């Protein structure tokens, strides 16, 4: 599947490199190096699919020739550790054809580098599986060599740095003070002098450019890729993925591994990282299943609580309606028992068993309260009879009084002494 890879390097004399030799190797061509008076011949190099040079408007047309271009770069640099070129290496999607890859790289190089004033020399490499390692997948990628000096309108190389006035926090020029006089220095014809500083001639070295180049490359590729093939320029951490990034192996590590399997630590490390990522993916899949099960269980519990609340609310509503019927004096909605207590009529509908049990409990409690009240009345009558007998001193009168206050229970009606 398509992968994202973009690396930025510098080609410099400080590393013992030559711009001409680097261009010859990447383009698979034969170039003569005028500085070192030697020929670099990589014409027999395999897997170089395509090469192209793209020039900005102000560049001489002669720079279309690779040898002329990079020998001119070598001549422009005088320092023994000079930076000669910038190289960007990109992984190409295997899902698209060579023609699509060529157009993809051409448009990307034009927009991001050539339109900014750089000369670009790029080549597509596509190493294929060999007889010693038939399972090794193809590795299409592109090497882009870029000039680090701007080209002036007259076609000459610009300096890497330029001088400008130094400004204060208010954007004003800072006077150059003479330490002897404490006043601003004066130059020829008494011209005032101002502090100056050296800055890069262009902004190609800004670190923000790398992020921009990475983002633009991913977007350019994704235009040609299917939704499940799209790439992302961000790191796994920035994407929020629980994965370990692999190391870029490079040509030399892969060649060493082909000759002696197990001899490249980068290849071995990447194999271990891939296995760890496989286990991490399995754990994440199991965790997602557990999270889904927990979510479903929480939903079931919430649904059960809602049903229980609805049941309780319905019972409370029925109880309120029943209690309201006791306080209503309308004879059309109540029937009266022998005890004088109203009961709900049949037109009110069927009451749930739980509500009936609660009503029976309430009825029993009311009966007990009435019994207690009758006993209290009986005790009160007995005490009054005793006081009356004591005051009259006659037993017959006391008996008469007892008969007069004896309570009449429902079962004693009509029954003689």
Buried (B, 14 or more C-beta within 10 A) or exposed (E): EBEBBBBBEBBBBEEEBBBBBBBBBBBBBEBBBBBEEEEBBBEEBEEBBBBBBBBBEBBBEEBBEBBBBBBBBBEBBEEEEBBBBBBBBBBBBBEBEEEEBBEBBBEBBEEBBBEBBBBBBBBBBBBEEEEEEEEBEEBBBBBBBBBBBBBEEEEEBBEBEEEEEEEEEEEEEBBBEEEEEEEEBEEEEEEEBBBEEEEBBBEBEEEEBEEEBBBBBBEBBBEBBEEEBBBBBBEEEEEEBEBEEBEEBEEEBBEBBBEEEEEBEBBBBBEEBEEEBEEBEEEEEEEEEEEEEEEEEEEEEEEEEEEEEEEEEEBEEBBEBBEEBEEEEEEEBBEEEEEEEBBBEEEBEEBEEEBEEBBEEBEEEEEEEEEEEEEEEEEEBEEEBEEBBEEEEEEEBBEBBBEEBBEEEEEEEEEEE
